[in-house]
Amino acid sequence: MTLALLDTSAWARLIDGRLAGAAADRVLDSLAAGRIAMTEPLILEILYAAIDTEVFRARQEELAALPLLRLDDRAAARALSAQADLASARGISHRVKPIDLLVAAVADVHGADVMHYDHDYDVLAEHTLLAFESVWVAPRGSAG
C-alpha cells in the first residue's frame, strides 16, 4: 500500500474500539510503518471530536507526528470539480460530505489512498475523475 490518509470514520472506530482484531491490526501496522498521513480537513475533524483540552492536546501531538499532505489550491479545485461531476451524473447524488470531497481531492493530488469506513469514498472513486484507492478498513457494516 502507498501512503494513505486515514479518514475520521476509521480513526474514530480505532479509538473507540469498534474497529478491532485483524482490521485494527492492519491500521496500526500501517501507522507503525509510516504509511498513514493526515491532511488539514481530517485534523480539524478529529480535533473537533476531542472531549476536553487534555484529549485535544494528546490528539494534536499524535497527529503532528504523521506526514502531512497539504490541502492546496489544486486539491481545493479538484474537490469542487468532483462535486460538479457528481451533480451532473444521472442517478448519483452530489451530496457527499465536503470533508470527504477535500480528503479525496488531497489523496488524488498527492497520489495517496484513503483508508476509511465511509461509502462516500466509493462514490467519489467510481463517479468522479479523482484518482485514489478507496480502502475500507473493515467490511461495510461490520464495525458499527
N, CA, C and O of each residue as an XYZ file, in Angstrom:
576
protein
N       0.843     -1.181      0.000
C       0.000      0.000      0.000
C       0.886      1.242      0.000
O       1.917      1.290      0.671
N       0.471      2.218     -0.748
C       1.149      3.507     -0.757
C       0.741      4.289      0.488
O       0.037      3.767      1.352
N       1.177      5.515      0.572
C       0.766      6.391      1.664
C      -0.753      6.554      1.623
O      -1.337      6.692      0.548
N      -1.387      6.538      2.790
C      -2.844      6.637      2.852
C      -3.265      7.668      3.876
O      -2.666      7.791      4.944
N      -4.302      8.403      3.533
C      -4.965      9.270      4.502
C      -5.917      8.399      5.302
O      -6.653      7.594      4.731
N      -5.909      8.555      6.622
C      -6.795      7.779      7.485
C      -7.990      8.652      7.838
O      -7.890      9.566      8.657
N      -9.114      8.357      7.210
C     -10.320      9.155      7.407
C     -10.827      9.060      8.842
O     -10.568      8.087      9.550
N     -11.544     10.080      9.245
C     -12.119     10.138     10.591
C     -13.028      8.947     10.860
O     -13.113      8.477     11.995
N     -13.706      8.456      9.829
C     -14.591      7.293     10.010
C     -13.818      6.072     10.501
O     -14.355      5.264     11.258
N     -12.575      5.932     10.081
C     -11.726      4.827     10.541
C     -11.032      5.186     11.848
O     -10.962      4.368     12.765
N     -10.518      6.414     11.934
C      -9.824      6.876     13.137
C     -10.720      6.721     14.367
O     -10.291      6.169     15.380
N     -11.950      7.200     14.284
C     -12.870      7.155     15.432
C     -13.154      5.713     15.852
O     -13.211      5.406     17.042
N     -13.331      4.835     14.866
C     -13.607      3.434     15.185
C     -12.397      2.756     15.812
O     -12.548      1.884     16.668
N     -11.219      3.143     15.399
C      -9.999      2.600     16.002
C      -9.886      3.054     17.454
O      -9.575      2.255     18.338
N     -10.138      4.331     17.693
C     -10.013      4.902     19.044
C     -11.049      4.318     20.000
O     -10.721      4.004     21.143
N     -12.303      4.166     19.546
C     -13.347      3.720     20.480
C     -13.552      2.206     20.514
O     -14.429      1.717     21.226
N     -12.752      1.462     19.752
C     -12.799      0.009     19.818
C     -13.771     -0.665     18.871
O     -13.835     -1.894     18.842
N     -14.538      0.102     18.087
C     -15.436     -0.535     17.118
C     -14.642     -1.231     16.013
O     -15.126     -2.183     15.403
N     -13.427     -0.757     15.758
C     -12.529     -1.423     14.818
C     -11.557     -2.232     15.664
O     -10.743     -1.668     16.395
N     -11.643     -3.544     15.564
C     -10.852     -4.413     16.435
C     -10.265     -5.565     15.629
O     -10.506     -5.689     14.428
N      -9.502     -6.393     16.302
C      -8.952     -7.598     15.692
C      -8.022     -7.306     14.533
O      -7.234     -6.361     14.568
N      -8.128     -8.141     13.496
C      -7.236     -8.034     12.341
C      -7.369     -6.688     11.631
O      -6.383     -6.154     11.124
N      -8.587     -6.136     11.593
C      -8.790     -4.843     10.936
C      -8.026     -3.746     11.669
O      -7.361     -2.927     11.036
N      -8.114     -3.724     12.979
C      -7.376     -2.738     13.763
C      -5.878     -2.957     13.618
O      -5.113     -2.000     13.503
N      -5.462     -4.215     13.622
C      -4.033     -4.528     13.470
C      -3.486     -3.997     12.152
O      -2.367     -3.485     12.108
N      -4.272     -4.115     11.065
C      -3.817     -3.599      9.763
C      -3.597     -2.093      9.811
O      -2.610     -1.593      9.272
N      -4.506     -1.367     10.453
C      -4.360      0.087     10.569
C      -3.159      0.412     11.448
O      -2.345      1.269     11.100
N      -3.047     -0.264     12.577
C      -1.921      0.002     13.481
C      -0.588     -0.340     12.830
O       0.395      0.372     13.036
N      -0.535     -1.418     12.046
C       0.685     -1.773     11.317
C       1.038     -0.687     10.295
O       2.206     -0.336     10.127
N       0.024     -0.166      9.624
C       0.255      0.915      8.657
C       0.772      2.168      9.356
O       1.659      2.851      8.844
N       0.218      2.463     10.517
C       0.704      3.606     11.302
C       2.165      3.397     11.694
O       2.993      4.293     11.530
N       2.476      2.214     12.211
C       3.846      1.916     12.662
C       4.836      1.958     11.507
O       6.000      2.313     11.698
N       4.384      1.598     10.315
C       5.262      1.579      9.136
C       5.381      2.947      8.467
O       6.092      3.089      7.471
N       4.692      3.953      9.005
C       4.776      5.296      8.426
C       3.988      5.466      7.149
O       4.289      6.350      6.348
N       2.965      4.619      6.942
C       2.174      4.692      5.713
C       0.869      5.459      5.882
O       0.075      5.540      4.946
N       0.641      6.019      7.062
C      -0.573      6.802      7.310
C      -0.210      8.278      7.367
O       0.763      8.674      8.009
N      -1.013      9.082      6.679
C      -0.799     10.532      6.643
C      -2.072     11.241      7.068
O      -3.128     10.628      7.220
N      -1.947     12.532      7.254
C      -3.070     13.391      7.601
C      -3.124     14.546      6.617
O      -2.177     14.801      5.873
N      -4.242     15.230      6.630
C      -4.423     16.473      5.895
C      -5.242     17.406      6.783
O      -5.930     16.954      7.698
N      -5.167     18.681      6.515
C      -5.799     19.664      7.403
C      -7.289     19.404      7.657
O      -7.725     19.525      8.802
N      -8.090     19.053      6.641
C      -9.509     18.789      6.937
C      -9.705     17.643      7.935
O     -10.580     17.720      8.797
N      -8.910     16.595      7.827
C      -9.029     15.484      8.779
C      -8.582     15.897     10.172
O      -9.214     15.534     11.164
N      -7.506     16.646     10.246
C      -7.026     17.110     11.550
C      -8.102     17.943     12.240
O      -8.370     17.761     13.427
N      -8.716     18.855     11.493
C      -9.787     19.676     12.066
C     -10.941     18.815     12.562
O     -11.477     19.056     13.644
N     -11.319     17.827     11.788
C     -12.450     16.972     12.157
C     -12.114     16.102     13.365
O     -12.944     15.945     14.261
N     -10.921     15.540     13.400
C     -10.523     14.688     14.522
C     -10.414     15.517     15.805
O     -10.874     15.087     16.863
N      -9.812     16.691     15.711
C      -9.670     17.533     16.906
C     -11.007     18.096     17.372
O     -11.189     18.346     18.563
N     -11.936     18.295     16.457
C     -13.280     18.753     16.813
C     -13.940     17.788     17.794
O     -14.693     18.207     18.672
N     -13.655     16.502     17.640
C     -14.289     15.478     18.473
C     -13.641     15.318     19.847
O     -14.146     14.562     20.678
N     -12.537     16.014     20.099
C     -11.872     15.893     21.407
C     -12.808     16.379     22.511
O     -13.429     17.435     22.389
N     -12.903     15.603     23.581
C     -13.883     15.901     24.623
C     -13.399     16.935     25.637
O     -14.210     17.518     26.356
N     -12.091     17.168     25.704
C     -11.569     18.181     26.619
C     -10.173     18.600     26.163
O      -9.644     18.068     25.187
N      -9.590     19.546     26.870
C      -8.286     20.085     26.486
C      -7.202     19.024     26.502
O      -6.334     19.009     25.629
N      -7.244     18.143     27.481
C      -6.223     17.093     27.587
C      -6.262     16.165     26.367
O      -5.225     15.856     25.779
N      -7.455     15.733     25.999
C      -7.604     14.858     24.830
C      -7.218     15.625     23.564
O      -6.561     15.078     22.679
N      -7.627     16.893     23.483
C      -7.276     17.717     22.323
C      -5.759     17.768     22.136
O      -5.256     17.542     21.036
N      -5.041     18.063     23.206
C      -3.576     18.179     23.111
C      -2.914     16.838     22.780
O      -1.961     16.785     22.003
N      -3.421     15.769     23.367
C      -2.856     14.444     23.077
C      -3.075     14.077     21.606
O      -2.159     13.590     20.944
N      -4.280     14.311     21.098
C      -4.566     14.014     19.686
C      -3.756     14.922     18.770
O      -3.249     14.483     17.738
N      -3.640     16.181     19.150
C      -2.862     17.128     18.349
C      -1.414     16.648     18.215
O      -0.823     16.727     17.138
N      -0.860     16.156     19.302
C       0.513     15.638     19.291
C       0.619     14.379     18.429
O       1.560     14.240     17.649
N      -0.347     13.459     18.568
C      -0.350     12.242     17.750
C      -0.413     12.576     16.262
O       0.327     12.016     15.453
N      -1.302     13.490     15.919
C      -1.495     13.839     14.509
C      -0.294     14.577     13.937
O       0.041     14.406     12.765
N       0.352     15.391     14.751
C       1.527     16.144     14.289
C       2.688     15.222     13.945
O       3.579     15.605     13.187
N       2.687     14.016     14.493
C       3.767     13.065     14.216
C       3.607     12.384     12.855
O       4.535     11.735     12.372
N       2.441     12.529     12.242
C       2.177     11.886     10.958
C       2.556     12.799      9.797
O       2.518     14.022      9.935
N       2.923     12.215      8.651
C       3.176     13.053      7.472
C       1.927     13.875      7.145
O       0.803     13.415      7.345
N       2.131     15.074      6.648
C       1.030     15.972      6.297
C       0.963     16.140      4.787
O       1.921     16.586      4.155
N      -0.183     15.775      4.218
C      -0.447     16.037      2.805
C      -1.312     17.285      2.759
O      -2.472     17.272      3.171
N      -0.727     18.362      2.250
C      -1.367     19.677      2.333
C      -2.596     19.801      1.430
O      -2.618     19.312      0.300
N      -3.595     20.458      1.960
C      -4.735     20.889      1.161
C      -4.291     22.179      0.478
O      -4.172     23.216      1.131
N      -4.048     22.124     -0.815
C      -3.585     23.305     -1.538
C      -4.653     23.742     -2.543
O      -5.728     23.148     -2.615
N      -4.346     24.779     -3.311
C      -5.304     25.312     -4.281
C      -5.716     24.254     -5.303
O      -6.876     24.188     -5.708
N      -4.759     23.434     -5.714
C      -5.059     22.401     -6.710
C      -6.046     21.380     -6.146
O      -6.987     20.983     -6.833
N      -5.840     20.959     -4.913
C      -6.748     19.991     -4.293
C      -8.137     20.606     -4.091
O      -9.144     19.938     -4.325
N      -8.200     21.858     -3.665
C      -9.495     22.519     -3.494
C     -10.241     22.581     -4.823
O     -11.446     22.336     -4.870
N      -9.539     22.903     -5.893
C     -10.157     22.958     -7.218
C     -10.635     21.570     -7.655
O     -11.697     21.443     -8.264
N      -9.850     20.526     -7.343
C     -10.246     19.151     -7.697
C     -11.509     18.733     -6.922
O     -12.366     18.033     -7.462
N     -11.618     19.167     -5.656
C     -12.813     18.859     -4.863
C     -14.050     19.524     -5.467
O     -15.105     18.899     -5.576
N     -13.919     20.771     -5.852
C     -15.046     21.479     -6.470
C     -15.448     20.824     -7.790
O     -16.635     20.703     -8.094
N     -14.472     20.413     -8.555
C     -14.736     19.743     -9.827
C     -15.432     18.401     -9.599
O     -16.352     18.042    -10.334
N     -14.995     17.670     -8.590
C     -15.608     16.373     -8.282
C     -17.060     16.549     -7.850
O     -17.920     15.750     -8.220
N     -17.333     17.579     -7.078
C     -18.713     17.838     -6.667
C     -19.577     18.136     -7.889
O     -20.716     17.675     -7.975
N     -19.038     18.904     -8.832
C     -19.767     19.196    -10.068
C     -19.970     17.923    -10.892
O     -21.024     17.737    -11.499
N     -18.956     17.044    -10.914
C     -19.103     15.754    -11.609
C     -20.286     14.981    -11.044
O     -21.096     14.432    -11.791
N     -20.380     14.942     -9.719
C     -21.471     14.201     -9.078
C     -22.820     14.850     -9.369
O     -23.811     14.156     -9.593
N     -22.857     16.172     -9.367
C     -24.115     16.877     -9.607
C     -24.627     16.634    -11.029
O     -25.836     16.637    -11.264
N     -23.709     16.423    -11.973
C     -24.129     16.219    -13.366
C     -24.339     14.743    -13.706
O     -24.831     14.431    -14.791
N     -23.981     13.841    -12.811
C     -24.146     12.405    -13.070
C     -25.587     11.987    -12.786
O     -26.122     12.254    -11.710
N     -26.188     11.347    -13.738
C     -27.571     10.887    -13.598
C     -27.633      9.762    -12.545
O     -26.889      8.784    -12.613
N     -28.542      9.934    -11.574
C     -28.756      8.896    -10.576
C     -27.750      8.889     -9.425
O     -27.800      8.007     -8.568
N     -26.835      9.864     -9.397
C     -25.839      9.951     -8.335
C     -26.046     11.272     -7.604
O     -26.190     12.315     -8.242
N     -26.062     11.241     -6.295
C     -26.227     12.466     -5.520
C     -24.897     13.200     -5.387
O     -23.849     12.584     -5.195
N     -24.955     14.506     -5.489
C     -23.763     15.334     -5.262
C     -23.555     15.585     -3.770
O     -22.582     16.229     -3.377
N     -24.453     15.084     -2.952
C     -24.438     15.390     -1.521
C     -23.477     14.491     -0.757
O     -23.867     13.778      0.168
N     -22.209     14.541     -1.164
C     -21.117     13.882     -0.449
C     -20.574     14.914      0.532
O     -20.469     16.095      0.201
N     -20.233     14.475      1.729
C     -19.753     15.415      2.751
C     -18.564     16.233      2.230
O     -17.648     15.676      1.626
N     -18.578     17.545      2.462
C     -17.476     18.403      1.985
C     -16.102     17.928      2.453
O     -15.141     17.986      1.687
N     -15.994     17.465      3.685
C     -14.701     16.968      4.181
C     -14.238     15.795      3.326
O     -13.058     15.707      2.985
N     -15.151     14.895      2.976
C     -14.777     13.734      2.161
C     -14.318     14.160      0.771
O     -13.375     13.586      0.226
N     -14.975     15.154      0.200
C     -14.531     15.700     -1.089
C     -13.109     16.235     -0.988
O     -12.276     15.971     -1.856
N     -12.836     16.984      0.070
C     -11.496     17.564      0.244
C     -10.444     16.481      0.474
O      -9.356     16.538     -0.098
N     -10.765     15.502      1.303
C      -9.811     14.422      1.598
C      -9.503     13.631      0.325
O      -8.340     13.350      0.034
N     -10.537     13.275     -0.430
C     -10.323     12.527     -1.667
C      -9.508     13.348     -2.667
O      -8.667     12.799     -3.378
N      -9.751     14.645     -2.725
C      -9.000     15.506     -3.640
C      -7.537     15.615     -3.213
O      -6.648     15.621     -4.064
N      -7.278     15.701     -1.918
C      -5.894     15.726     -1.435
C      -5.212     14.405     -1.789
O      -4.063     14.396     -2.230
N      -5.917     13.293     -1.596
C      -5.348     11.987     -1.961
C      -5.027     11.955     -3.452
O      -3.961     11.481     -3.846
N      -5.923     12.446     -4.269
C      -5.718     12.490     -5.719
C      -4.464     13.289     -6.071
O      -3.620     12.819     -6.833
N      -4.344     14.481     -5.522
C      -3.221     15.370     -5.842
C      -1.889     14.775     -5.384
O      -0.869     14.951     -6.050
N      -1.896     14.074     -4.256
C      -0.652     13.546     -3.680
C      -0.399     12.069     -4.019
O       0.593     11.496     -3.567
N      -1.279     11.458     -4.801
C      -1.089     10.055     -5.160
C      -1.238      9.104     -3.986
O      -0.555      8.081     -3.920
N      -2.123      9.434     -3.066
C      -2.328      8.626     -1.858
C      -3.643      7.853     -1.951
O      -4.495      8.146     -2.790
N      -3.788      6.864     -1.073
C      -5.035      6.136     -0.900
C      -5.834      6.819      0.211
O      -5.324      7.704      0.899
N      -7.085      6.402      0.378
C      -7.880      6.828      1.535
C      -8.364      5.567      2.230
O      -9.095      4.767      1.645
N      -7.950      5.391      3.493
C      -8.448      4.303      4.339
C      -9.636      4.859      5.115
O      -9.549      5.929      5.717
N     -10.751      4.121      5.098
C     -11.989      4.693      5.630
C     -12.973      3.608      6.029
O     -12.730      2.412      5.862
N     -14.090      4.074      6.561
C     -15.262      3.250      6.805
C     -16.470      4.112      6.425
O     -17.314      4.422      7.266
N     -16.540      4.497      5.138
C     -17.495      5.509      4.687
C     -17.746      5.326      3.187
O     -16.831      5.477      2.378
N     -18.967      5.006      2.830
C     -19.338      4.750      1.436
C     -19.081      5.938      0.507
O     -18.919      5.741     -0.698
N     -19.039      7.158      1.031
C     -18.795      8.337      0.185
C     -17.527      8.175     -0.653
O     -17.477      8.628     -1.796
N     -16.516      7.538     -0.096
C     -15.259      7.397     -0.848
C     -15.404      6.457     -2.045
O     -14.733      6.645     -3.059
N     -16.262      5.461     -1.939
C     -16.544      4.613     -3.096
C     -17.241      5.423     -4.183
O     -16.911      5.310     -5.363
N     -18.205      6.239     -3.775
C     -18.916      7.098     -4.735
C     -17.934      8.012     -5.443
O     -17.977      8.139     -6.667
N     -17.049      8.650     -4.688
C     -16.072      9.568     -5.274
C     -15.104      8.849     -6.207
O     -14.772      9.363     -7.275
N     -14.653      7.671     -5.810
C     -13.711      6.916     -6.645
C     -14.368      6.419     -7.930
O     -13.718      6.345     -8.972
N     -15.649      6.080     -7.859
C     -16.336      5.487     -9.008
C     -16.968      6.513     -9.944
O     -17.113      6.246    -11.137
N     -17.347      7.683     -9.425
C     -18.169      8.593    -10.225
C     -17.554      9.973    -10.442
O     -18.241     10.891    -10.890
N     -16.281     10.126    -10.130
C     -15.583     11.386    -10.398
C     -14.245     11.070    -11.061
O     -13.866      9.908    -11.205
N     -13.549     12.106    -11.455
C     -12.231     11.929    -12.054
C     -11.112     11.883    -11.018
O      -9.937     11.818    -11.379
N     -11.470     11.917     -9.725
C     -10.446     11.820     -8.684
C      -9.823     10.429     -8.728
O     -10.527      9.420     -8.752
N      -8.499     10.394     -8.739
C      -7.771      9.124     -8.829
C      -7.141      8.812     -7.475
O      -6.103      9.368     -7.115
N      -7.781      7.921     -6.736
C      -7.264      7.451     -5.449
C      -7.858      6.082     -5.205
O      -8.890      5.730     -5.777
N      -7.208      5.315     -4.358
C      -7.719      3.995     -3.990
C      -8.594      4.143     -2.751
O      -8.159      4.682     -1.733
N      -9.829      3.661     -2.845
C     -10.769      3.655     -1.730
C     -10.581      2.350     -0.971
O     -10.924      1.283     -1.480
N     -10.036      2.423      0.252
C      -9.668      1.232      1.020
C     -10.505      1.167      2.300
O     -10.313      1.961      3.221
N     -11.422      0.225      2.342
C     -12.215      0.021      3.550
C     -11.333     -0.615      4.623
O     -10.597     -1.556      4.328
N     -11.391     -0.123      5.854
C     -10.602     -0.705      6.942
C     -11.226     -1.991      7.467
O     -10.560     -2.798      8.116
N     -12.492     -2.169      7.184
C     -13.227     -3.379      7.558
C     -14.416     -3.473      6.607
O     -14.839     -2.459      6.051
N     -14.959     -4.665      6.413
C     -16.123     -4.773      5.536
C     -17.260     -3.873      6.008
O     -17.511     -3.730      7.205
N     -17.935     -3.275      5.037
C     -19.052     -2.375      5.338
C     -20.077     -3.092      6.214
O     -20.467     -4.225      5.935
N     -20.506     -2.412      7.279
C     -21.492     -2.970      8.193
C     -20.919     -3.787      9.334
O     -21.664     -4.253     10.196
N     -19.600     -3.968      9.352
C     -19.006     -4.849     10.369
C     -18.408     -4.102     11.560
O     -18.056     -4.728     12.561
N     -18.288     -2.789     11.471
C     -17.633     -2.030     12.544
C     -18.491     -0.892     13.065
O     -17.987      0.186     13.380
N     -19.763     -1.135     13.150
C     -20.679     -0.157     13.706
C     -20.753      1.085     12.954
O     -21.497      1.991     13.329
